[in-house]
Amino acid sequence: MQENKSDIDDLLLKEGVKRTKHRIAILEILEQSETPLTADEIFLILKENNTSIWLSTIYRTLEMLTEKEVVRKSTIMGEDKARYEIKQDAHKHCFVCVTCHKMIPLMDCPLEEFEEKLKDKMDFDVTGHNLEIYGYCHDCKLMKR
């Protein structure tokens, strides 16, 4: 856990963001999560950990961290709340269940070859991309039967 704090401290320092206990707590939760989280989910985890923080503080902190490009904000089709994750150099892709909104990471990038073709054919330098594939997860498929 000490190594994570150092990584978070380095990330904040690199982006010129002041280190506060609330920012550290929010970033630690995002770092430990396998999938992006909503502000409400972060609030509940902090509450379970006996961390006193207002939900409005979490929203403000997440917006500021998004502006500073420390976290990435995304929305899922059919869901009215934004989800947040620590922005990393390596991009991520995921399957999103349209019923339960579970996000399942996709380990390989199916777009790498396509990016190269775009670069060569269209003279277009891709700086990043985001891929969410929508469908039904295993559990929701079983419930539909």
VMD Tcl script that builds the backbone (N, CA, C; Angstrom):
set m [mol new atoms 435]
animate dup $m
set s [atomselect $m all]
$s set {name element resname resid chain x y z} {
  {N N MET 1 A 0.816 -1.197 0.000}
  {CA C MET 1 A 0.000 0.000 0.000}
  {C C MET 1 A 0.859 1.259 0.000}
  {N N GLN 2 A 2.030 1.181 0.640}
  {CA C GLN 2 A 2.919 2.340 0.672}
  {C C GLN 2 A 3.364 2.718 -0.730}
  {N N GLU 3 A 3.598 1.703 -1.566}
  {CA C GLU 3 A 4.010 1.971 -2.938}
  {C C GLU 3 A 2.908 2.717 -3.692}
  {N N ASN 4 A 1.641 2.355 -3.464}
  {CA C ASN 4 A 0.524 3.028 -4.116}
  {C C ASN 4 A 0.480 4.496 -3.740}
  {N N LYS 5 A 0.705 4.802 -2.458}
  {CA C LYS 5 A 0.692 6.198 -2.017}
  {C C LYS 5 A 1.777 6.988 -2.728}
  {N N SER 6 A 2.938 6.361 -2.904}
  {CA C SER 6 A 4.027 7.030 -3.603}
  {C C SER 6 A 3.653 7.285 -5.058}
  {N N ASP 7 A 3.021 6.289 -5.699}
  {CA C ASP 7 A 2.585 6.454 -7.086}
  {C C ASP 7 A 1.564 7.580 -7.204}
  {N N ILE 8 A 0.633 7.632 -6.274}
  {CA C ILE 8 A -0.393 8.679 -6.284}
  {C C ILE 8 A 0.243 10.036 -6.029}
  {N N ASP 9 A 1.158 10.097 -5.075}
  {CA C ASP 9 A 1.870 11.355 -4.808}
  {C C ASP 9 A 2.609 11.834 -6.057}
  {N N ASP 10 A 3.284 10.901 -6.739}
  {CA C ASP 10 A 4.012 11.248 -7.967}
  {C C ASP 10 A 3.062 11.756 -9.042}
  {N N LEU 11 A 1.910 11.109 -9.169}
  {CA C LEU 11 A 0.916 11.507 -10.167}
  {C C LEU 11 A 0.400 12.917 -9.890}
  {N N LEU 12 A 0.076 13.198 -8.633}
  {CA C LEU 12 A -0.412 14.535 -8.275}
  {C C LEU 12 A 0.665 15.585 -8.506}
  {N N LEU 13 A 1.879 15.281 -8.113}
  {CA C LEU 13 A 2.989 16.214 -8.293}
  {C C LEU 13 A 3.219 16.498 -9.778}
  {N N LYS 14 A 3.207 15.446 -10.590}
  {CA C LYS 14 A 3.425 15.579 -12.035}
  {C C LYS 14 A 2.379 16.491 -12.679}
  {N N GLU 15 A 1.130 16.407 -12.215}
  {CA C GLU 15 A 0.043 17.200 -12.798}
  {C C GLU 15 A -0.164 18.532 -12.078}
  {N N GLY 16 A 0.664 18.815 -11.069}
  {CA C GLY 16 A 0.567 20.088 -10.362}
  {C C GLY 16 A -0.654 20.210 -9.475}
  {N N VAL 17 A -1.078 19.089 -8.901}
  {CA C VAL 17 A -2.259 19.066 -8.038}
  {C C VAL 17 A -1.812 18.951 -6.586}
  {N N LYS 18 A -2.354 19.821 -5.741}
  {CA C LYS 18 A -2.019 19.796 -4.318}
  {C C LYS 18 A -2.504 18.489 -3.687}
  {N N ARG 19 A -1.679 17.940 -2.822}
  {CA C ARG 19 A -1.988 16.690 -2.133}
  {C C ARG 19 A -2.871 16.984 -0.926}
  {N N THR 20 A -4.068 16.385 -0.886}
  {CA C THR 20 A -4.944 16.485 0.289}
  {C C THR 20 A -5.392 15.079 0.666}
  {N N LYS 21 A -5.859 14.916 1.893}
  {CA C LYS 21 A -6.265 13.572 2.330}
  {C C LYS 21 A -7.453 13.057 1.525}
  {N N HIS 22 A -8.378 13.949 1.151}
  {CA C HIS 22 A -9.534 13.514 0.366}
  {C C HIS 22 A -9.131 13.108 -1.052}
  {N N ARG 23 A -8.254 13.859 -1.672}
  {CA C ARG 23 A -7.793 13.507 -3.021}
  {C C ARG 23 A -7.065 12.171 -3.006}
  {N N ILE 24 A -6.220 11.987 -2.006}
  {CA C ILE 24 A -5.485 10.725 -1.867}
  {C C ILE 24 A -6.462 9.571 -1.673}
  {N N ALA 25 A -7.452 9.749 -0.788}
  {CA C ALA 25 A -8.425 8.685 -0.509}
  {C C ALA 25 A -9.211 8.312 -1.766}
  {N N ILE 26 A -9.657 9.306 -2.520}
  {CA C ILE 26 A -10.414 9.055 -3.754}
  {C C ILE 26 A -9.542 8.331 -4.774}
  {N N LEU 27 A -8.323 8.792 -4.944}
  {CA C LEU 27 A -7.424 8.167 -5.921}
  {C C LEU 27 A -7.034 6.745 -5.516}
  {N N GLU 28 A -6.879 6.487 -4.224}
  {CA C GLU 28 A -6.565 5.131 -3.768}
  {C C GLU 28 A -7.707 4.177 -4.104}
  {N N ILE 29 A -8.947 4.643 -3.931}
  {CA C ILE 29 A -10.106 3.808 -4.260}
  {C C ILE 29 A -10.141 3.525 -5.757}
  {N N LEU 30 A -9.925 4.557 -6.563}
  {CA C LEU 30 A -9.926 4.364 -8.018}
  {C C LEU 30 A -8.804 3.431 -8.453}
  {N N GLU 31 A -7.658 3.554 -7.806}
  {CA C GLU 31 A -6.509 2.716 -8.155}
  {C C GLU 31 A -6.774 1.244 -7.827}
  {N N GLN 32 A -7.504 0.996 -6.743}
  {CA C GLN 32 A -7.769 -0.380 -6.317}
  {C C GLN 32 A -8.919 -1.032 -7.082}
  {N N SER 33 A -9.729 -0.229 -7.744}
  {CA C SER 33 A -10.891 -0.758 -8.451}
  {C C SER 33 A -10.501 -1.297 -9.827}
  {N N GLU 34 A -11.090 -2.423 -10.192}
  {CA C GLU 34 A -10.824 -3.001 -11.514}
  {C C GLU 34 A -11.646 -2.321 -12.595}
  {N N THR 35 A -12.721 -1.624 -12.200}
  {CA C THR 35 A -13.592 -0.954 -13.166}
  {C C THR 35 A -13.811 0.493 -12.729}
  {N N PRO 36 A -14.179 1.364 -13.652}
  {CA C PRO 36 A -14.480 2.752 -13.285}
  {C C PRO 36 A -15.643 2.812 -12.290}
  {N N LEU 37 A -15.603 3.801 -11.406}
  {CA C LEU 37 A -16.611 3.948 -10.356}
  {C C LEU 37 A -17.355 5.266 -10.486}
  {N N THR 38 A -18.596 5.289 -10.001}
  {CA C THR 38 A -19.351 6.539 -9.932}
  {C C THR 38 A -18.967 7.268 -8.649}
  {N N ALA 39 A -19.317 8.534 -8.572}
  {CA C ALA 39 A -19.064 9.311 -7.351}
  {C C ALA 39 A -19.805 8.685 -6.172}
  {N N ASP 40 A -21.021 8.197 -6.416}
  {CA C ASP 40 A -21.793 7.552 -5.347}
  {C C ASP 40 A -21.096 6.297 -4.830}
  {N N GLU 41 A -20.538 5.504 -5.737}
  {CA C GLU 41 A -19.825 4.296 -5.320}
  {C C GLU 41 A -18.588 4.654 -4.501}
  {N N ILE 42 A -17.875 5.684 -4.915}
  {CA C ILE 42 A -16.702 6.145 -4.162}
  {C C ILE 42 A -17.135 6.610 -2.779}
  {N N PHE 43 A -18.230 7.364 -2.717}
  {CA C PHE 43 A -18.761 7.857 -1.446}
  {C C PHE 43 A -19.074 6.694 -0.499}
  {N N LEU 44 A -19.734 5.656 -1.011}
  {CA C LEU 44 A -20.086 4.508 -0.165}
  {C C LEU 44 A -18.849 3.772 0.337}
  {N N ILE 45 A -17.844 3.621 -0.511}
  {CA C ILE 45 A -16.605 2.961 -0.087}
  {C C ILE 45 A -15.913 3.786 0.993}
  {N N LEU 46 A -15.845 5.100 0.799}
  {CA C LEU 46 A -15.224 5.965 1.808}
  {C C LEU 46 A -15.995 5.901 3.120}
  {N N LYS 47 A -17.316 5.864 3.022}
  {CA C LYS 47 A -18.159 5.775 4.219}
  {C C LYS 47 A -17.897 4.461 4.960}
  {N N GLU 48 A -17.788 3.351 4.204}
  {CA C GLU 48 A -17.474 2.047 4.805}
  {C C GLU 48 A -16.115 2.071 5.498}
  {N N ASN 49 A -15.197 2.877 4.971}
  {CA C ASN 49 A -13.849 2.998 5.549}
  {C C ASN 49 A -13.783 4.062 6.636}
  {N N ASN 50 A -14.956 4.569 7.042}
  {CA C ASN 50 A -15.065 5.600 8.084}
  {C C ASN 50 A -14.334 6.885 7.726}
  {N N THR 51 A -14.320 7.219 6.450}
  {CA C THR 51 A -13.751 8.484 6.003}
  {C C THR 51 A -14.882 9.485 5.876}
  {N N SER 52 A -14.771 10.584 6.583}
  {CA C SER 52 A -15.812 11.608 6.569}
  {C C SER 52 A -15.580 12.566 5.404}
  {N N ILE 53 A -16.535 12.566 4.459}
  {CA C ILE 53 A -16.432 13.430 3.286}
  {C C ILE 53 A -17.836 13.637 2.724}
  {N N TRP 54 A -18.100 14.810 2.212}
  {CA C TRP 54 A -19.387 15.108 1.589}
  {C C TRP 54 A -19.375 14.603 0.154}
  {N N LEU 55 A -20.533 14.168 -0.321}
  {CA C LEU 55 A -20.655 13.725 -1.708}
  {C C LEU 55 A -20.308 14.865 -2.668}
  {N N SER 56 A -20.695 16.078 -2.316}
  {CA C SER 56 A -20.386 17.232 -3.174}
  {C C SER 56 A -18.873 17.444 -3.288}
  {N N THR 57 A -18.138 17.140 -2.230}
  {CA C THR 57 A -16.674 17.243 -2.267}
  {C C THR 57 A -16.098 16.218 -3.240}
  {N N ILE 58 A -16.680 15.032 -3.254}
  {CA C ILE 58 A -16.221 13.995 -4.180}
  {C C ILE 58 A -16.453 14.441 -5.618}
  {N N TYR 59 A -17.653 14.979 -5.901}
  {CA C TYR 59 A -17.943 15.456 -7.260}
  {C C TYR 59 A -16.974 16.563 -7.683}
  {N N ARG 60 A -16.750 17.535 -6.800}
  {CA C ARG 60 A -15.832 18.637 -7.133}
  {C C ARG 60 A -14.414 18.120 -7.357}
  {N N THR 61 A -13.986 17.216 -6.497}
  {CA C THR 61 A -12.639 16.655 -6.611}
  {C C THR 61 A -12.484 15.880 -7.918}
  {N N LEU 62 A -13.475 15.072 -8.257}
  {CA C LEU 62 A -13.411 14.296 -9.499}
  {C C LEU 62 A -13.400 15.198 -10.728}
  {N N GLU 63 A -14.183 16.261 -10.703}
  {CA C GLU 63 A -14.191 17.194 -11.837}
  {C C GLU 63 A -12.831 17.882 -11.988}
  {N N MET 64 A -12.252 18.298 -10.855}
  {CA C MET 64 A -10.940 18.945 -10.898}
  {C C MET 64 A -9.877 17.960 -11.396}
  {N N LEU 65 A -9.919 16.720 -10.900}
  {CA C LEU 65 A -8.947 15.714 -11.323}
  {C C LEU 65 A -9.127 15.346 -12.798}
  {N N THR 66 A -10.357 15.446 -13.290}
  {CA C THR 66 A -10.613 15.222 -14.717}
  {C C THR 66 A -10.006 16.349 -15.546}
  {N N GLU 67 A -10.226 17.588 -15.102}
  {CA C GLU 67 A -9.660 18.747 -15.811}
  {C C GLU 67 A -8.138 18.692 -15.851}
  {N N LYS 68 A -7.537 18.216 -14.771}
  {CA C LYS 68 A -6.073 18.110 -14.694}
  {C C LYS 68 A -5.550 16.840 -15.373}
  {N N GLU 69 A -6.473 16.050 -15.922}
  {CA C GLU 69 A -6.146 14.804 -16.621}
  {C C GLU 69 A -5.474 13.765 -15.732}
  {N N VAL 70 A -5.865 13.757 -14.456}
  {CA C VAL 70 A -5.409 12.731 -13.526}
  {C C VAL 70 A -6.364 11.540 -13.602}
  {N N VAL 71 A -7.665 11.815 -13.771}
  {CA C VAL 71 A -8.656 10.757 -13.933}
  {C C VAL 71 A -9.368 10.923 -15.268}
  {N N ARG 72 A -9.952 9.835 -15.731}
  {CA C ARG 72 A -10.723 9.828 -16.979}
  {C C ARG 72 A -12.195 9.665 -16.611}
  {N N LYS 73 A -13.033 10.490 -17.218}
  {CA C LYS 73 A -14.478 10.452 -16.988}
  {C C LYS 73 A -15.142 9.818 -18.201}
  {N N SER 74 A -16.057 8.888 -17.955}
  {CA C SER 74 A -16.788 8.275 -19.062}
  {C C SER 74 A -18.228 8.028 -18.642}
  {N N THR 75 A -19.076 7.905 -19.633}
  {CA C THR 75 A -20.474 7.572 -19.363}
  {C C THR 75 A -20.826 6.322 -20.146}
  {N N ILE 76 A -21.711 5.558 -19.573}
  {CA C ILE 76 A -22.146 4.313 -20.187}
  {C C ILE 76 A -23.540 4.519 -20.753}
  {N N MET 77 A -23.763 4.011 -21.953}
  {CA C MET 77 A -25.062 4.104 -22.589}
  {C C MET 77 A -26.150 3.578 -21.637}
  {N N GLY 78 A -27.202 4.370 -21.450}
  {CA C GLY 78 A -28.308 3.956 -20.599}
  {C C GLY 78 A -28.103 4.241 -19.124}
  {N N GLU 79 A -26.975 4.808 -18.770}
  {CA C GLU 79 A -26.702 5.129 -17.369}
  {C C GLU 79 A -26.551 6.637 -17.263}
  {N N ASP 80 A -27.162 7.233 -16.261}
  {CA C ASP 80 A -27.147 8.696 -16.167}
  {C C ASP 80 A -26.020 9.246 -15.305}
  {N N LYS 81 A -25.136 8.400 -14.820}
  {CA C LYS 81 A -24.041 8.865 -13.970}
  {C C LYS 81 A -22.699 8.602 -14.641}
  {N N ALA 82 A -21.800 9.548 -14.455}
  {CA C ALA 82 A -20.450 9.389 -14.999}
  {C C ALA 82 A -19.666 8.408 -14.142}
  {N N ARG 83 A -18.707 7.769 -14.769}
  {CA C ARG 83 A -17.803 6.860 -14.071}
  {C C ARG 83 A -16.386 7.394 -14.224}
  {N N TYR 84 A -15.562 7.117 -13.230}
  {CA C TYR 84 A -14.208 7.668 -13.192}
  {C C TYR 84 A -13.194 6.560 -12.960}
  {N N GLU 85 A -12.018 6.746 -13.562}
  {CA C GLU 85 A -10.892 5.849 -13.341}
  {C C GLU 85 A -9.610 6.661 -13.464}
  {N N ILE 86 A -8.548 6.179 -12.853}
  {CA C ILE 86 A -7.268 6.865 -12.977}
  {C C ILE 86 A -6.822 6.769 -14.428}
  {N N LYS 87 A -6.406 7.898 -14.973}
  {CA C LYS 87 A -5.958 7.928 -16.368}
  {C C LYS 87 A -4.559 7.332 -16.430}
  {N N GLN 88 A -4.400 6.354 -17.286}
  {CA C GLN 88 A -3.115 5.692 -17.444}
  {C C GLN 88 A -2.644 5.865 -18.871}
  {N N ASP 89 A -1.345 5.688 -19.057}
  {CA C ASP 89 A -0.795 5.786 -20.408}
  {C C ASP 89 A -1.383 4.707 -21.308}
  {N N ALA 90 A -1.530 3.511 -20.753}
  {CA C ALA 90 A -2.117 2.424 -21.533}
  {C C ALA 90 A -3.633 2.589 -21.543}
  {N N HIS 91 A -4.206 2.461 -22.706}
  {CA C HIS 91 A -5.655 2.606 -22.797}
  {C C HIS 91 A -6.337 1.295 -22.417}
  {N N LYS 92 A -7.629 1.398 -22.094}
  {CA C LYS 92 A -8.399 0.229 -21.694}
  {C C LYS 92 A -9.647 0.130 -22.551}
  {N N HIS 93 A -10.113 -1.093 -22.678}
  {CA C HIS 93 A -11.365 -1.348 -23.370}
  {C C HIS 93 A -12.195 -2.267 -22.488}
  {N N CYS 94 A -13.510 -2.236 -22.679}
  {CA C CYS 94 A -14.337 -3.093 -21.841}
  {C C CYS 94 A -15.645 -3.469 -22.522}
  {N N PHE 95 A -16.195 -4.562 -22.027}
  {CA C PHE 95 A -17.548 -4.965 -22.367}
  {C C PHE 95 A -18.441 -4.356 -21.293}
  {N N VAL 96 A -19.594 -3.815 -21.684}
  {CA C VAL 96 A -20.518 -3.200 -20.732}
  {C C VAL 96 A -21.863 -3.896 -20.861}
  {N N CYS 97 A -22.354 -4.437 -19.746}
  {CA C CYS 97 A -23.656 -5.092 -19.750}
  {C C CYS 97 A -24.746 -4.025 -19.749}
  {N N VAL 98 A -25.670 -4.112 -20.703}
  {CA C VAL 98 A -26.725 -3.103 -20.811}
  {C C VAL 98 A -27.811 -3.291 -19.758}
  {N N THR 99 A -27.802 -4.427 -19.060}
  {CA C THR 99 A -28.791 -4.666 -18.015}
  {C C THR 99 A -28.277 -4.234 -16.646}
  {N N CYS 100 A -27.145 -4.796 -16.217}
  {CA C CYS 100 A -26.636 -4.517 -14.862}
  {C C CYS 100 A -25.510 -3.488 -14.848}
  {N N HIS 101 A -25.033 -3.059 -16.021}
  {CA C HIS 101 A -23.960 -2.070 -16.187}
  {C C HIS 101 A -22.607 -2.552 -15.684}
  {N N LYS 102 A -22.470 -3.870 -15.501}
  {CA C LYS 102 A -21.172 -4.427 -15.124}
  {C C LYS 102 A -20.182 -4.137 -16.248}
  {N N MET 103 A -18.960 -3.780 -15.874}
  {CA C MET 103 A -17.918 -3.511 -16.863}
  {C C MET 103 A -16.859 -4.602 -16.759}
  {N N ILE 104 A -16.629 -5.282 -17.866}
  {CA C ILE 104 A -15.675 -6.381 -17.907}
  {C C ILE 104 A -14.509 -5.958 -18.801}
  {N N PRO 105 A -13.304 -5.851 -18.225}
  {CA C PRO 105 A -12.154 -5.391 -19.020}
  {C C PRO 105 A -11.837 -6.318 -20.188}
  {N N LEU 106 A -11.489 -5.731 -21.304}
  {CA C LEU 106 A -11.029 -6.445 -22.494}
  {C C LEU 106 A -9.513 -6.285 -22.506}
  {N N MET 107 A -8.798 -7.386 -22.407}
  {CA C MET 107 A -7.355 -7.313 -22.210}
  {C C MET 107 A -6.575 -6.911 -23.465}
  {N N ASP 108 A -7.031 -7.315 -24.620}
  {CA C ASP 108 A -6.314 -6.996 -25.854}
  {C C ASP 108 A -6.972 -5.819 -26.557}
  {N N CYS 109 A -6.193 -5.069 -27.294}
  {CA C CYS 109 A -6.722 -3.939 -28.058}
  {C C CYS 109 A -6.977 -4.376 -29.497}
  {N N PRO 110 A -8.244 -4.410 -29.898}
  {CA C PRO 110 A -8.548 -4.813 -31.271}
  {C C PRO 110 A -8.343 -3.691 -32.291}
  {N N LEU 111 A -7.958 -2.510 -31.834}
  {CA C LEU 111 A -7.865 -1.363 -32.731}
  {C C LEU 111 A -6.446 -0.982 -33.144}
  {N N GLU 112 A -5.443 -1.683 -32.643}
  {CA C GLU 112 A -4.061 -1.301 -32.947}
  {C C GLU 112 A -3.768 -1.336 -34.447}
  {N N GLU 113 A -4.192 -2.398 -35.120}
  {CA C GLU 113 A -3.968 -2.490 -36.570}
  {C C GLU 113 A -4.747 -1.404 -37.306}
  {N N PHE 114 A -5.968 -1.139 -36.849}
  {CA C PHE 114 A -6.801 -0.111 -37.467}
  {C C PHE 114 A -6.152 1.266 -37.335}
  {N N GLU 115 A -5.561 1.540 -36.180}
  {CA C GLU 115 A -4.862 2.816 -35.978}
  {C C GLU 115 A -3.727 2.978 -36.987}
  {N N GLU 116 A -2.979 1.904 -37.210}
  {CA C GLU 116 A -1.875 1.953 -38.175}
  {C C GLU 116 A -2.390 2.221 -39.586}
  {N N LYS 117 A -3.509 1.580 -39.944}
  {CA C LYS 117 A -4.103 1.806 -41.266}
  {C C LYS 117 A -4.559 3.255 -41.415}
  {N N LEU 118 A -5.155 3.797 -40.345}
  {CA C LEU 118 A -5.577 5.203 -40.387}
  {C C LEU 118 A -4.384 6.117 -40.594}
  {N N LYS 119 A -3.328 5.809 -39.880}
  {CA C LYS 119 A -2.126 6.634 -39.980}
  {C C LYS 119 A -1.568 6.607 -41.405}
  {N N ASP 120 A -1.473 5.418 -41.966}
  {CA C ASP 120 A -0.905 5.270 -43.310}
  {C C ASP 120 A -1.844 5.773 -44.405}
  {N N LYS 121 A -3.089 5.371 -44.339}
  {CA C LYS 121 A -4.032 5.659 -45.421}
  {C C LYS 121 A -4.588 7.078 -45.375}
  {N N MET 122 A -4.858 7.583 -44.183}
  {CA C MET 122 A -5.525 8.876 -44.046}
  {C C MET 122 A -4.597 9.982 -43.556}
  {N N ASP 123 A -3.316 9.639 -43.299}
  {CA C ASP 123 A -2.380 10.603 -42.729}
  {C C ASP 123 A -2.968 11.214 -41.456}
  {N N PHE 124 A -3.413 10.331 -40.564}
  {CA C PHE 124 A -4.084 10.738 -39.331}
  {C C PHE 124 A -3.325 10.159 -38.154}
  {N N ASP 125 A -2.838 11.023 -37.270}
  {CA C ASP 125 A -2.127 10.562 -36.078}
  {C C ASP 125 A -3.115 10.391 -34.936}
  {N N VAL 126 A -3.348 9.153 -34.540}
  {CA C VAL 126 A -4.271 8.841 -33.450}
  {C C VAL 126 A -3.564 9.115 -32.126}
  {N N THR 127 A -4.193 9.884 -31.265}
  {CA C THR 127 A -3.618 10.188 -29.948}
  {C C THR 127 A -4.259 9.361 -28.843}
  {N N GLY 128 A -5.332 8.672 -29.161}
  {CA C GLY 128 A -5.991 7.836 -28.168}
  {C C GLY 128 A -7.350 7.396 -28.677}
  {N N HIS 129 A -7.917 6.447 -27.975}
  {CA C HIS 129 A -9.269 6.009 -28.302}
  {C C HIS 129 A -9.876 5.322 -27.095}
  {N N ASN 130 A -11.179 5.127 -27.154}
  {CA C ASN 130 A -11.917 4.498 -26.077}
  {C C ASN 130 A -12.904 3.537 -26.721}
  {N N LEU 131 A -12.962 2.312 -26.241}
  {CA C LEU 131 A -13.855 1.330 -26.833}
  {C C LEU 131 A -14.682 0.666 -25.744}
  {N N GLU 132 A -15.993 0.776 -25.881}
  {CA C GLU 132 A -16.923 0.084 -24.999}
  {C C GLU 132 A -17.831 -0.749 -25.887}
  {N N ILE 133 A -17.894 -2.035 -25.618}
  {CA C ILE 133 A -18.734 -2.945 -26.385}
  {C C ILE 133 A -19.922 -3.311 -25.503}
  {N N TYR 134 A -21.123 -3.024 -25.993}
  {CA C TYR 134 A -22.337 -3.234 -25.208}
  {C C TYR 134 A -22.990 -4.566 -25.541}
  {N N GLY 135 A -23.561 -5.186 -24.511}
  {CA C GLY 135 A -24.254 -6.458 -24.680}
  {C C GLY 135 A -24.743 -6.954 -23.335}
  {N N TYR 136 A -24.893 -8.262 -23.209}
  {CA C TYR 136 A -25.398 -8.863 -21.979}
  {C C TYR 136 A -24.328 -9.752 -21.363}
  {N N CYS 137 A -24.064 -9.559 -20.071}
  {CA C CYS 137 A -23.080 -10.384 -19.373}
  {C C CYS 137 A -23.663 -11.782 -19.148}
  {N N HIS 138 A -22.826 -12.686 -18.716}
  {CA C HIS 138 A -23.221 -14.075 -18.495}
  {C C HIS 138 A -24.411 -14.168 -17.538}
  {N N ASP 139 A -24.345 -13.470 -16.402}
  {CA C ASP 139 A -25.415 -13.543 -15.400}
  {C C ASP 139 A -26.736 -13.023 -15.943}
  {N N CYS 140 A -26.708 -11.903 -16.659}
  {CA C CYS 140 A -27.944 -11.323 -17.191}
  {C C CYS 140 A -28.527 -12.182 -18.310}
  {N N LYS 141 A -27.663 -12.836 -19.089}
  {CA C LYS 141 A -28.165 -13.755 -20.122}
  {C C LYS 141 A -28.913 -14.914 -19.477}
  {N N LEU 142 A -28.392 -15.426 -18.364}
  {CA C LEU 142 A -29.052 -16.533 -17.671}
  {C C LEU 142 A -30.401 -16.101 -17.107}
  {N N MET 143 A -30.478 -14.875 -16.606}
  {CA C MET 143 A -31.733 -14.374 -16.026}
  {C C MET 143 A -32.797 -14.151 -17.099}
  {N N LYS 144 A -32.380 -13.862 -18.340}
  {CA C LYS 144 A -33.328 -13.614 -19.427}
  {C C LYS 144 A -34.002 -14.898 -19.909}
  {N N ARG 145 A -33.364 -16.030 -19.677}
  {CA C ARG 145 A -33.881 -17.316 -20.189}
  {C C ARG 145 A -35.104 -17.761 -19.467}
}
mol reanalyze $m
mol bondsrecalc $m
mol representation Tube
mol addrep $m
